[in-house]
Amino acid sequence: MSRVCNIDAKGRVVRLMTGVMAVTGGLVMALLITQNVLSAEVYWIPAIGSIAGGMFAIWEARAGWCVVRAMGIRTPI
């Protein structure tokens, strides 16, 4: 997979907003875990996954490259 720009400005904005929401949600979940509102055994993996996935989406928006499109799957945006 070559890393050439394969998304337009609209796709970059969508990925950036999705990434910001995912990171924010993961941080809120982590805060709730540290305050013992959510069970740590159940929710740490989704919290870390949300933060990591959101950071990857933000990186995709910055790079203008989408891994799914690079694999040949056409996305609607």
mmCIF file of the N, C-alpha and C atoms, coordinates in Angstrom:
data_MODEL
# 
_entry.id   MODEL 
# 
loop_
_atom_site.group_PDB 
_atom_site.id 
_atom_site.type_symbol 
_atom_site.label_atom_id 
_atom_site.label_alt_id 
_atom_site.label_comp_id 
_atom_site.label_asym_id 
_atom_site.label_entity_id 
_atom_site.label_seq_id 
_atom_site.pdbx_PDB_ins_code 
_atom_site.Cartn_x 
_atom_site.Cartn_y 
_atom_site.Cartn_z 
_atom_site.occupancy 
_atom_site.B_iso_or_equiv 
_atom_site.pdbx_formal_charge 
_atom_site.auth_seq_id 
_atom_site.auth_comp_id 
_atom_site.auth_asym_id 
_atom_site.auth_atom_id 
_atom_site.pdbx_PDB_model_num 
ATOM 1   N N  . MET A 1 1  ? 0.838   -1.174 0.000  1.00 0.00 ? 1  MET A N  1 
ATOM 2   C CA . MET A 1 1  ? 0.000   0.000  0.000  1.00 0.00 ? 1  MET A CA 1 
ATOM 3   C C  . MET A 1 1  ? 0.884   1.237  0.000  1.00 0.00 ? 1  MET A C  1 
ATOM 4   N N  . SER A 1 2  ? 0.735   2.044  -1.025 1.00 0.00 ? 2  SER A N  1 
ATOM 5   C CA . SER A 1 2  ? 1.499   3.289  -1.063 1.00 0.00 ? 2  SER A CA 1 
ATOM 6   C C  . SER A 1 2  ? 0.727   4.373  -0.317 1.00 0.00 ? 2  SER A C  1 
ATOM 7   N N  . ARG A 1 3  ? 1.463   5.263  0.281  1.00 0.00 ? 3  ARG A N  1 
ATOM 8   C CA . ARG A 1 3  ? 0.829   6.327  1.060  1.00 0.00 ? 3  ARG A CA 1 
ATOM 9   C C  . ARG A 1 3  ? 0.769   7.613  0.256  1.00 0.00 ? 3  ARG A C  1 
ATOM 10  N N  . VAL A 1 4  ? -0.030  7.606  -0.795 1.00 0.00 ? 4  VAL A N  1 
ATOM 11  C CA . VAL A 1 4  ? -0.277  8.817  -1.561 1.00 0.00 ? 4  VAL A CA 1 
ATOM 12  C C  . VAL A 1 4  ? -1.647  9.344  -1.158 1.00 0.00 ? 4  VAL A C  1 
ATOM 13  N N  . CYS A 1 5  ? -1.853  10.630 -1.311 1.00 0.00 ? 5  CYS A N  1 
ATOM 14  C CA . CYS A 1 5  ? -3.118  11.252 -0.934 1.00 0.00 ? 5  CYS A CA 1 
ATOM 15  C C  . CYS A 1 5  ? -4.261  10.594 -1.700 1.00 0.00 ? 5  CYS A C  1 
ATOM 16  N N  . ASN A 1 6  ? -5.220  10.014 -0.971 1.00 0.00 ? 6  ASN A N  1 
ATOM 17  C CA . ASN A 1 6  ? -6.332  9.349  -1.632 1.00 0.00 ? 6  ASN A CA 1 
ATOM 18  C C  . ASN A 1 6  ? -7.693  9.802  -1.114 1.00 0.00 ? 6  ASN A C  1 
ATOM 19  N N  . ILE A 1 7  ? -7.734  10.889 -0.343 1.00 0.00 ? 7  ILE A N  1 
ATOM 20  C CA . ILE A 1 7  ? -9.010  11.441 0.111  1.00 0.00 ? 7  ILE A CA 1 
ATOM 21  C C  . ILE A 1 7  ? -9.007  12.943 -0.153 1.00 0.00 ? 7  ILE A C  1 
ATOM 22  N N  . ASP A 1 8  ? -10.194 13.480 -0.372 1.00 0.00 ? 8  ASP A N  1 
ATOM 23  C CA . ASP A 1 8  ? -10.305 14.909 -0.637 1.00 0.00 ? 8  ASP A CA 1 
ATOM 24  C C  . ASP A 1 8  ? -10.525 15.676 0.667  1.00 0.00 ? 8  ASP A C  1 
ATOM 25  N N  . ALA A 1 9  ? -10.768 16.961 0.549  1.00 0.00 ? 9  ALA A N  1 
ATOM 26  C CA . ALA A 1 9  ? -10.915 17.822 1.733  1.00 0.00 ? 9  ALA A CA 1 
ATOM 27  C C  . ALA A 1 9  ? -12.099 17.399 2.600  1.00 0.00 ? 9  ALA A C  1 
ATOM 28  N N  . LYS A 1 10 ? -13.203 16.995 1.976  1.00 0.00 ? 10 LYS A N  1 
ATOM 29  C CA . LYS A 1 10 ? -14.375 16.560 2.742  1.00 0.00 ? 10 LYS A CA 1 
ATOM 30  C C  . LYS A 1 10 ? -14.057 15.309 3.566  1.00 0.00 ? 10 LYS A C  1 
ATOM 31  N N  . GLY A 1 11 ? -13.374 14.357 2.961  1.00 0.00 ? 11 GLY A N  1 
ATOM 32  C CA . GLY A 1 11 ? -12.984 13.147 3.683  1.00 0.00 ? 11 GLY A CA 1 
ATOM 33  C C  . GLY A 1 11 ? -12.021 13.440 4.824  1.00 0.00 ? 11 GLY A C  1 
ATOM 34  N N  . ARG A 1 12 ? -11.141 14.393 4.621  1.00 0.00 ? 12 ARG A N  1 
ATOM 35  C CA . ARG A 1 12 ? -10.205 14.774 5.682  1.00 0.00 ? 12 ARG A CA 1 
ATOM 36  C C  . ARG A 1 12 ? -10.939 15.369 6.877  1.00 0.00 ? 12 ARG A C  1 
ATOM 37  N N  . VAL A 1 13 ? -11.936 16.216 6.592  1.00 0.00 ? 13 VAL A N  1 
ATOM 38  C CA . VAL A 1 13 ? -12.707 16.834 7.677  1.00 0.00 ? 13 VAL A CA 1 
ATOM 39  C C  . VAL A 1 13 ? -13.481 15.770 8.446  1.00 0.00 ? 13 VAL A C  1 
ATOM 40  N N  . VAL A 1 14 ? -14.101 14.841 7.715  1.00 0.00 ? 14 VAL A N  1 
ATOM 41  C CA . VAL A 1 14 ? -14.874 13.773 8.369  1.00 0.00 ? 14 VAL A CA 1 
ATOM 42  C C  . VAL A 1 14 ? -13.960 12.934 9.256  1.00 0.00 ? 14 VAL A C  1 
ATOM 43  N N  . ARG A 1 15 ? -12.785 12.578 8.763  1.00 0.00 ? 15 ARG A N  1 
ATOM 44  C CA . ARG A 1 15 ? -11.855 11.778 9.568  1.00 0.00 ? 15 ARG A CA 1 
ATOM 45  C C  . ARG A 1 15 ? -11.353 12.555 10.777 1.00 0.00 ? 15 ARG A C  1 
ATOM 46  N N  . LEU A 1 16 ? -11.088 13.836 10.597 1.00 0.00 ? 16 LEU A N  1 
ATOM 47  C CA . LEU A 1 16 ? -10.634 14.652 11.725 1.00 0.00 ? 16 LEU A CA 1 
ATOM 48  C C  . LEU A 1 16 ? -11.707 14.735 12.803 1.00 0.00 ? 16 LEU A C  1 
ATOM 49  N N  . MET A 1 17 ? -12.942 15.016 12.422 1.00 0.00 ? 17 MET A N  1 
ATOM 50  C CA . MET A 1 17 ? -14.021 15.118 13.401 1.00 0.00 ? 17 MET A CA 1 
ATOM 51  C C  . MET A 1 17 ? -14.282 13.772 14.090 1.00 0.00 ? 17 MET A C  1 
ATOM 52  N N  . THR A 1 18 ? -14.244 12.692 13.323 1.00 0.00 ? 18 THR A N  1 
ATOM 53  C CA . THR A 1 18 ? -14.422 11.364 13.902 1.00 0.00 ? 18 THR A CA 1 
ATOM 54  C C  . THR A 1 18 ? -13.303 11.059 14.892 1.00 0.00 ? 18 THR A C  1 
ATOM 55  N N  . GLY A 1 19 ? -12.074 11.397 14.524 1.00 0.00 ? 19 GLY A N  1 
ATOM 56  C CA . GLY A 1 19 ? -10.937 11.162 15.408 1.00 0.00 ? 19 GLY A CA 1 
ATOM 57  C C  . GLY A 1 19 ? -11.025 11.965 16.694 1.00 0.00 ? 19 GLY A C  1 
ATOM 58  N N  . VAL A 1 20 ? -11.407 13.225 16.577 1.00 0.00 ? 20 VAL A N  1 
ATOM 59  C CA . VAL A 1 20 ? -11.534 14.069 17.772 1.00 0.00 ? 20 VAL A CA 1 
ATOM 60  C C  . VAL A 1 20 ? -12.626 13.524 18.695 1.00 0.00 ? 20 VAL A C  1 
ATOM 61  N N  . MET A 1 21 ? -13.758 13.110 18.111 1.00 0.00 ? 21 MET A N  1 
ATOM 62  C CA . MET A 1 21 ? -14.836 12.551 18.935 1.00 0.00 ? 21 MET A CA 1 
ATOM 63  C C  . MET A 1 21 ? -14.412 11.246 19.610 1.00 0.00 ? 21 MET A C  1 
ATOM 64  N N  . ALA A 1 22 ? -13.674 10.399 18.890 1.00 0.00 ? 22 ALA A N  1 
ATOM 65  C CA . ALA A 1 22 ? -13.228 9.128  19.462 1.00 0.00 ? 22 ALA A CA 1 
ATOM 66  C C  . ALA A 1 22 ? -12.227 9.350  20.596 1.00 0.00 ? 22 ALA A C  1 
ATOM 67  N N  . VAL A 1 23 ? -11.284 10.261 20.404 1.00 0.00 ? 23 VAL A N  1 
ATOM 68  C CA . VAL A 1 23 ? -10.312 10.554 21.468 1.00 0.00 ? 23 VAL A CA 1 
ATOM 69  C C  . VAL A 1 23 ? -11.024 11.151 22.674 1.00 0.00 ? 23 VAL A C  1 
ATOM 70  N N  . THR A 1 24 ? -11.940 12.081 22.434 1.00 0.00 ? 24 THR A N  1 
ATOM 71  C CA . THR A 1 24 ? -12.684 12.687 23.541 1.00 0.00 ? 24 THR A CA 1 
ATOM 72  C C  . THR A 1 24 ? -13.495 11.640 24.300 1.00 0.00 ? 24 THR A C  1 
ATOM 73  N N  . GLY A 1 25 ? -14.190 10.780 23.564 1.00 0.00 ? 25 GLY A N  1 
ATOM 74  C CA . GLY A 1 25 ? -14.961 9.718  24.211 1.00 0.00 ? 25 GLY A CA 1 
ATOM 75  C C  . GLY A 1 25 ? -14.086 8.773  25.008 1.00 0.00 ? 25 GLY A C  1 
ATOM 76  N N  . GLY A 1 26 ? -12.922 8.425  24.470 1.00 0.00 ? 26 GLY A N  1 
ATOM 77  C CA . GLY A 1 26 ? -11.998 7.555  25.193 1.00 0.00 ? 26 GLY A CA 1 
ATOM 78  C C  . GLY A 1 26 ? -11.458 8.204  26.453 1.00 0.00 ? 26 GLY A C  1 
ATOM 79  N N  . LEU A 1 27 ? -11.169 9.503  26.373 1.00 0.00 ? 27 LEU A N  1 
ATOM 80  C CA . LEU A 1 27 ? -10.685 10.210 27.562 1.00 0.00 ? 27 LEU A CA 1 
ATOM 81  C C  . LEU A 1 27 ? -11.772 10.332 28.634 1.00 0.00 ? 27 LEU A C  1 
ATOM 82  N N  . VAL A 1 28 ? -13.003 10.573 28.201 1.00 0.00 ? 28 VAL A N  1 
ATOM 83  C CA . VAL A 1 28 ? -14.116 10.617 29.158 1.00 0.00 ? 28 VAL A CA 1 
ATOM 84  C C  . VAL A 1 28 ? -14.298 9.254  29.811 1.00 0.00 ? 28 VAL A C  1 
ATOM 85  N N  . MET A 1 29 ? -14.218 8.198  29.005 1.00 0.00 ? 29 MET A N  1 
ATOM 86  C CA . MET A 1 29 ? -14.337 6.849  29.550 1.00 0.00 ? 29 MET A CA 1 
ATOM 87  C C  . MET A 1 29 ? -13.213 6.563  30.543 1.00 0.00 ? 29 MET A C  1 
ATOM 88  N N  . ALA A 1 30 ? -11.985 6.977  30.210 1.00 0.00 ? 30 ALA A N  1 
ATOM 89  C CA . ALA A 1 30 ? -10.855 6.772  31.117 1.00 0.00 ? 30 ALA A CA 1 
ATOM 90  C C  . ALA A 1 30 ? -11.061 7.545  32.420 1.00 0.00 ? 30 ALA A C  1 
ATOM 91  N N  . LEU A 1 31 ? -11.591 8.753  32.324 1.00 0.00 ? 31 LEU A N  1 
ATOM 92  C CA . LEU A 1 31 ? -11.872 9.535  33.528 1.00 0.00 ? 31 LEU A CA 1 
ATOM 93  C C  . LEU A 1 31 ? -12.917 8.840  34.401 1.00 0.00 ? 31 LEU A C  1 
ATOM 94  N N  . LEU A 1 32 ? -13.951 8.302  33.761 1.00 0.00 ? 32 LEU A N  1 
ATOM 95  C CA . LEU A 1 32 ? -14.982 7.585  34.527 1.00 0.00 ? 32 LEU A CA 1 
ATOM 96  C C  . LEU A 1 32 ? -14.426 6.320  35.164 1.00 0.00 ? 32 LEU A C  1 
ATOM 97  N N  . ILE A 1 33 ? -13.470 5.682  34.509 1.00 0.00 ? 33 ILE A N  1 
ATOM 98  C CA . ILE A 1 33 ? -12.835 4.493  35.088 1.00 0.00 ? 33 ILE A CA 1 
ATOM 99  C C  . ILE A 1 33 ? -12.014 4.886  36.303 1.00 0.00 ? 33 ILE A C  1 
ATOM 100 N N  . THR A 1 34 ? -11.247 5.973  36.192 1.00 0.00 ? 34 THR A N  1 
ATOM 101 C CA . THR A 1 34 ? -10.407 6.388  37.322 1.00 0.00 ? 34 THR A CA 1 
ATOM 102 C C  . THR A 1 34 ? -11.239 6.881  38.501 1.00 0.00 ? 34 THR A C  1 
ATOM 103 N N  . GLN A 1 35 ? -12.463 7.312  38.247 1.00 0.00 ? 35 GLN A N  1 
ATOM 104 C CA . GLN A 1 35 ? -13.357 7.752  39.322 1.00 0.00 ? 35 GLN A CA 1 
ATOM 105 C C  . GLN A 1 35 ? -14.238 6.616  39.843 1.00 0.00 ? 35 GLN A C  1 
ATOM 106 N N  . ASN A 1 36 ? -13.970 5.397  39.380 1.00 0.00 ? 36 ASN A N  1 
ATOM 107 C CA . ASN A 1 36 ? -14.708 4.188  39.781 1.00 0.00 ? 36 ASN A CA 1 
ATOM 108 C C  . ASN A 1 36 ? -16.190 4.238  39.431 1.00 0.00 ? 36 ASN A C  1 
ATOM 109 N N  . VAL A 1 37 ? -16.541 4.954  38.378 1.00 0.00 ? 37 VAL A N  1 
ATOM 110 C CA . VAL A 1 37 ? -17.914 4.947  37.887 1.00 0.00 ? 37 VAL A CA 1 
ATOM 111 C C  . VAL A 1 37 ? -18.108 3.751  36.957 1.00 0.00 ? 37 VAL A C  1 
ATOM 112 N N  . LEU A 1 38 ? -17.080 3.453  36.163 1.00 0.00 ? 38 LEU A N  1 
ATOM 113 C CA . LEU A 1 38 ? -17.096 2.297  35.275 1.00 0.00 ? 38 LEU A CA 1 
ATOM 114 C C  . LEU A 1 38 ? -16.106 1.252  35.781 1.00 0.00 ? 38 LEU A C  1 
ATOM 115 N N  . SER A 1 39 ? -16.410 0.004  35.505 1.00 0.00 ? 39 SER A N  1 
ATOM 116 C CA . SER A 1 39 ? -15.554 -1.098 35.926 1.00 0.00 ? 39 SER A CA 1 
ATOM 117 C C  . SER A 1 39 ? -14.263 -1.117 35.105 1.00 0.00 ? 39 SER A C  1 
ATOM 118 N N  . ALA A 1 40 ? -13.133 -1.124 35.776 1.00 0.00 ? 40 ALA A N  1 
ATOM 119 C CA . ALA A 1 40 ? -11.840 -1.110 35.093 1.00 0.00 ? 40 ALA A CA 1 
ATOM 120 C C  . ALA A 1 40 ? -11.608 -2.389 34.307 1.00 0.00 ? 40 ALA A C  1 
ATOM 121 N N  . GLU A 1 41 ? -12.079 -3.527 34.803 1.00 0.00 ? 41 GLU A N  1 
ATOM 122 C CA . GLU A 1 41 ? -11.864 -4.798 34.118 1.00 0.00 ? 41 GLU A CA 1 
ATOM 123 C C  . GLU A 1 41 ? -12.538 -4.825 32.754 1.00 0.00 ? 41 GLU A C  1 
ATOM 124 N N  . VAL A 1 42 ? -13.642 -4.138 32.627 1.00 0.00 ? 42 VAL A N  1 
ATOM 125 C CA . VAL A 1 42 ? -14.430 -4.193 31.402 1.00 0.00 ? 42 VAL A CA 1 
ATOM 126 C C  . VAL A 1 42 ? -14.088 -3.057 30.436 1.00 0.00 ? 42 VAL A C  1 
ATOM 127 N N  . TYR A 1 43 ? -13.803 -1.873 30.937 1.00 0.00 ? 43 TYR A N  1 
ATOM 128 C CA . TYR A 1 43 ? -13.768 -0.688 30.084 1.00 0.00 ? 43 TYR A CA 1 
ATOM 129 C C  . TYR A 1 43 ? -12.396 -0.141 29.715 1.00 0.00 ? 43 TYR A C  1 
ATOM 130 N N  . TRP A 1 44 ? -11.298 -0.659 30.278 1.00 0.00 ? 44 TRP A N  1 
ATOM 131 C CA . TRP A 1 44 ? -9.994  -0.110 29.904 1.00 0.00 ? 44 TRP A CA 1 
ATOM 132 C C  . TRP A 1 44 ? -9.654  -0.376 28.447 1.00 0.00 ? 44 TRP A C  1 
ATOM 133 N N  . ILE A 1 45 ? -9.928  -1.582 27.965 1.00 0.00 ? 45 ILE A N  1 
ATOM 134 C CA . ILE A 1 45 ? -9.593  -1.914 26.570 1.00 0.00 ? 45 ILE A CA 1 
ATOM 135 C C  . ILE A 1 45 ? -10.377 -1.032 25.590 1.00 0.00 ? 45 ILE A C  1 
ATOM 136 N N  . PRO A 1 46 ? -11.704 -0.868 25.753 1.00 0.00 ? 46 PRO A N  1 
ATOM 137 C CA . PRO A 1 46 ? -12.416 0.037  24.841 1.00 0.00 ? 46 PRO A CA 1 
ATOM 138 C C  . PRO A 1 46 ? -11.938 1.487  24.947 1.00 0.00 ? 46 PRO A C  1 
ATOM 139 N N  . ALA A 1 47 ? -11.584 1.939  26.139 1.00 0.00 ? 47 ALA A N  1 
ATOM 140 C CA . ALA A 1 47 ? -11.105 3.316  26.298 1.00 0.00 ? 47 ALA A CA 1 
ATOM 141 C C  . ALA A 1 47 ? -9.790  3.518  25.557 1.00 0.00 ? 47 ALA A C  1 
ATOM 142 N N  . ILE A 1 48 ? -8.866  2.602  25.741 1.00 0.00 ? 48 ILE A N  1 
ATOM 143 C CA . ILE A 1 48 ? -7.567  2.709  25.064 1.00 0.00 ? 48 ILE A CA 1 
ATOM 144 C C  . ILE A 1 48 ? -7.744  2.536  23.553 1.00 0.00 ? 48 ILE A C  1 
ATOM 145 N N  . GLY A 1 49 ? -8.606  1.618  23.148 1.00 0.00 ? 49 GLY A N  1 
ATOM 146 C CA . GLY A 1 49 ? -8.874  1.414  21.725 1.00 0.00 ? 49 GLY A CA 1 
ATOM 147 C C  . GLY A 1 49 ? -9.490  2.638  21.073 1.00 0.00 ? 49 GLY A C  1 
ATOM 148 N N  . SER A 1 50 ? -10.384 3.298  21.780 1.00 0.00 ? 50 SER A N  1 
ATOM 149 C CA . SER A 1 50 ? -11.009 4.509  21.253 1.00 0.00 ? 50 SER A CA 1 
ATOM 150 C C  . SER A 1 50 ? -9.987  5.628  21.086 1.00 0.00 ? 50 SER A C  1 
ATOM 151 N N  . ILE A 1 51 ? -9.123  5.783  22.067 1.00 0.00 ? 51 ILE A N  1 
ATOM 152 C CA . ILE A 1 51 ? -8.092  6.821  21.986 1.00 0.00 ? 51 ILE A CA 1 
ATOM 153 C C  . ILE A 1 51 ? -7.117  6.509  20.854 1.00 0.00 ? 51 ILE A C  1 
ATOM 154 N N  . ALA A 1 52 ? -6.666  5.276  20.757 1.00 0.00 ? 52 ALA A N  1 
ATOM 155 C CA . ALA A 1 52 ? -5.712  4.896  19.702 1.00 0.00 ? 52 ALA A CA 1 
ATOM 156 C C  . ALA A 1 52 ? -6.354  5.017  18.320 1.00 0.00 ? 52 ALA A C  1 
ATOM 157 N N  . GLY A 1 53 ? -7.577  4.545  18.169 1.00 0.00 ? 53 GLY A N  1 
ATOM 158 C CA . GLY A 1 53 ? -8.266  4.644  16.887 1.00 0.00 ? 53 GLY A CA 1 
ATOM 159 C C  . GLY A 1 53 ? -8.520  6.091  16.489 1.00 0.00 ? 53 GLY A C  1 
ATOM 160 N N  . GLY A 1 54 ? -8.877  6.909  17.453 1.00 0.00 ? 54 GLY A N  1 
ATOM 161 C CA . GLY A 1 54 ? -9.090  8.324  17.179 1.00 0.00 ? 54 GLY A CA 1 
ATOM 162 C C  . GLY A 1 54 ? -7.811  9.021  16.770 1.00 0.00 ? 54 GLY A C  1 
ATOM 163 N N  . MET A 1 55 ? -6.719  8.674  17.423 1.00 0.00 ? 55 MET A N  1 
ATOM 164 C CA . MET A 1 55 ? -5.435  9.264  17.046 1.00 0.00 ? 55 MET A CA 1 
ATOM 165 C C  . MET A 1 55 ? -5.042  8.842  15.631 1.00 0.00 ? 55 MET A C  1 
ATOM 166 N N  . PHE A 1 56 ? -5.337  7.601  15.257 1.00 0.00 ? 56 PHE A N  1 
ATOM 167 C CA . PHE A 1 56 ? -5.042  7.137  13.905 1.00 0.00 ? 56 PHE A CA 1 
ATOM 168 C C  . PHE A 1 56 ? -5.902  7.884  12.883 1.00 0.00 ? 56 PHE A C  1 
ATOM 169 N N  . ALA A 1 57 ? -7.181  8.115  13.206 1.00 0.00 ? 57 ALA A N  1 
ATOM 170 C CA . ALA A 1 57 ? -8.059  8.847  12.289 1.00 0.00 ? 57 ALA A CA 1 
ATOM 171 C C  . ALA A 1 57 ? -7.577  10.288 12.120 1.00 0.00 ? 57 ALA A C  1 
ATOM 172 N N  . ILE A 1 58 ? -7.103  10.904 13.200 1.00 0.00 ? 58 ILE A N  1 
ATOM 173 C CA . ILE A 1 58 ? -6.556  12.260 13.108 1.00 0.00 ? 58 ILE A CA 1 
ATOM 174 C C  . ILE A 1 58 ? -5.310  12.253 12.235 1.00 0.00 ? 58 ILE A C  1 
ATOM 175 N N  . TRP A 1 59 ? -4.472  11.251 12.384 1.00 0.00 ? 59 TRP A N  1 
ATOM 176 C CA . TRP A 1 59 ? -3.277  11.141 11.547 1.00 0.00 ? 59 TRP A CA 1 
ATOM 177 C C  . TRP A 1 59 ? -3.669  10.966 10.079 1.00 0.00 ? 59 TRP A C  1 
ATOM 178 N N  . GLU A 1 60 ? -4.686  10.135 9.818  1.00 0.00 ? 60 GLU A N  1 
ATOM 179 C CA . GLU A 1 60 ? -5.163  9.956  8.438  1.00 0.00 ? 60 GLU A CA 1 
ATOM 180 C C  . GLU A 1 60 ? -5.636  11.284 7.848  1.00 0.00 ? 60 GLU A C  1 
ATOM 181 N N  . ALA A 1 61 ? -6.362  12.062 8.638  1.00 0.00 ? 61 ALA A N  1 
ATOM 182 C CA . ALA A 1 61 ? -6.842  13.358 8.163  1.00 0.00 ? 61 ALA A CA 1 
ATOM 183 C C  . ALA A 1 61 ? -5.668  14.280 7.851  1.00 0.00 ? 61 ALA A C  1 
ATOM 184 N N  . ARG A 1 62 ? -4.679  14.281 8.694  1.00 0.00 ? 62 ARG A N  1 
ATOM 185 C CA . ARG A 1 62 ? -3.511  15.139 8.484  1.00 0.00 ? 62 ARG A CA 1 
ATOM 186 C C  . ARG A 1 62 ? -2.716  14.694 7.254  1.00 0.00 ? 62 ARG A C  1 
ATOM 187 N N  . ALA A 1 63 ? -2.579  13.397 7.064  1.00 0.00 ? 63 ALA A N  1 
ATOM 188 C CA . ALA A 1 63 ? -1.803  12.867 5.945  1.00 0.00 ? 63 ALA A CA 1 
ATOM 189 C C  . ALA A 1 63 ? -2.592  12.865 4.635  1.00 0.00 ? 63 ALA A C  1 
ATOM 190 N N  . GLY A 1 64 ? -3.929  12.932 4.721  1.00 0.00 ? 64 GLY A N  1 
ATOM 191 C CA . GLY A 1 64 ? -4.742  12.860 3.512  1.00 0.00 ? 64 GLY A CA 1 
ATOM 192 C C  . GLY A 1 64 ? -4.796  11.463 2.928  1.00 0.00 ? 64 GLY A C  1 
ATOM 193 N N  . TRP A 1 65 ? -4.603  10.476 3.768  1.00 0.00 ? 65 TRP A N  1 
ATOM 194 C CA . TRP A 1 65 ? -4.518  9.098  3.319  1.00 0.00 ? 65 TRP A CA 1 
ATOM 195 C C  . TRP A 1 65 ? -5.448  8.235  4.158  1.00 0.00 ? 65 TRP A C  1 
ATOM 196 N N  . CYS A 1 66 ? -6.188  7.356  3.510  1.00 0.00 ? 66 CYS A N  1 
ATOM 197 C CA . CYS A 1 66 ? -7.113  6.463  4.208  1.00 0.00 ? 66 CYS A CA 1 
ATOM 198 C C  . CYS A 1 66 ? -6.692  5.024  3.954  1.00 0.00 ? 66 CYS A C  1 
ATOM 199 N N  . VAL A 1 67 ? -6.483  4.270  5.005  1.00 0.00 ? 67 VAL A N  1 
ATOM 200 C CA . VAL A 1 67 ? -6.035  2.885  4.874  1.00 0.00 ? 67 VAL A CA 1 
ATOM 201 C C  . VAL A 1 67 ? -7.090  2.026  4.185  1.00 0.00 ? 67 VAL A C  1 
ATOM 202 N N  . VAL A 1 68 ? -8.359  2.286  4.447  1.00 0.00 ? 68 VAL A N  1 
ATOM 203 C CA . VAL A 1 68 ? -9.428  1.501  3.837  1.00 0.00 ? 68 VAL A CA 1 
ATOM 204 C C  . VAL A 1 68 ? -9.461  1.740  2.332  1.00 0.00 ? 68 VAL A C  1 
ATOM 205 N N  . ARG A 1 69 ? -9.335  2.985  1.922  1.00 0.00 ? 69 ARG A N  1 
ATOM 206 C CA . ARG A 1 69 ? -9.312  3.298  0.486  1.00 0.00 ? 69 ARG A CA 1 
ATOM 207 C C  . ARG A 1 69 ? -8.054  2.735  -0.162 1.00 0.00 ? 69 ARG A C  1 
ATOM 208 N N  . ALA A 1 70 ? -6.950  2.721  0.557  1.00 0.00 ? 70 ALA A N  1 
ATOM 209 C CA . ALA A 1 70 ? -5.705  2.176  0.015  1.00 0.00 ? 70 ALA A CA 1 
ATOM 210 C C  . ALA A 1 70 ? -5.823  0.681  -0.257 1.00 0.00 ? 70 ALA A C  1 
ATOM 211 N N  . MET A 1 71 ? -6.701  -0.011 0.481  1.00 0.00 ? 71 MET A N  1 
ATOM 212 C CA . MET A 1 71 ? -6.923  -1.434 0.250  1.00 0.00 ? 71 MET A CA 1 
ATOM 213 C C  . MET A 1 71 ? -7.893  -1.682 -0.896 1.00 0.00 ? 71 MET A C  1 
ATOM 214 N N  . GLY A 1 72 ? -8.420  -0.616 -1.491 1.00 0.00 ? 72 GLY A N  1 
ATOM 215 C CA . GLY A 1 72 ? -9.301  -0.758 -2.645 1.00 0.00 ? 72 GLY A CA 1 
ATOM 216 C C  . GLY A 1 72 ? -10.776 -0.711 -2.350 1.00 0.00 ? 72 GLY A C  1 
ATOM 217 N N  . ILE A 1 73 ? -11.141 -0.487 -1.094 1.00 0.00 ? 73 ILE A N  1 
ATOM 218 C CA . ILE A 1 73 ? -12.555 -0.408 -0.730 1.00 0.00 ? 73 ILE A CA 1 
ATOM 219 C C  . ILE A 1 73 ? -13.005 1.029  -0.931 1.00 0.00 ? 73 ILE A C  1 
ATOM 220 N N  . ARG A 1 74 ? -14.068 1.211  -1.705 1.00 0.00 ? 74 ARG A N  1 
ATOM 221 C CA . ARG A 1 74 ? -14.582 2.560  -1.972 1.00 0.00 ? 74 ARG A CA 1 
ATOM 222 C C  . ARG A 1 74 ? -15.449 3.007  -0.812 1.00 0.00 ? 74 ARG A C  1 
ATOM 223 N N  . THR A 1 75 ? -15.130 4.131  -0.229 1.00 0.00 ? 75 THR A N  1 
ATOM 224 C CA . THR A 1 75 ? -15.923 4.695  0.856  1.00 0.00 ? 75 THR A CA 1 
ATOM 225 C C  . THR A 1 75 ? -16.799 5.802  0.288  1.00 0.00 ? 75 THR A C  1 
ATOM 226 N N  . PRO A 1 76 ? -17.990 6.044  0.862  1.00 0.00 ? 76 PRO A N  1 
ATOM 227 C CA . PRO A 1 76 ? -18.883 7.036  0.298  1.00 0.00 ? 76 PRO A CA 1 
ATOM 228 C C  . PRO A 1 76 ? -18.387 8.479  0.431  1.00 0.00 ? 76 PRO A C  1 
ATOM 229 N N  . ILE A 1 77 ? -17.458 8.729  1.324  1.00 0.00 ? 77 ILE A N  1 
ATOM 230 C CA . ILE A 1 77 ? -16.964 10.106 1.503  1.00 0.00 ? 77 ILE A CA 1 
ATOM 231 C C  . ILE A 1 77 ? -15.540 10.189 1.014  1.00 0.00 ? 77 ILE A C  1 
# 
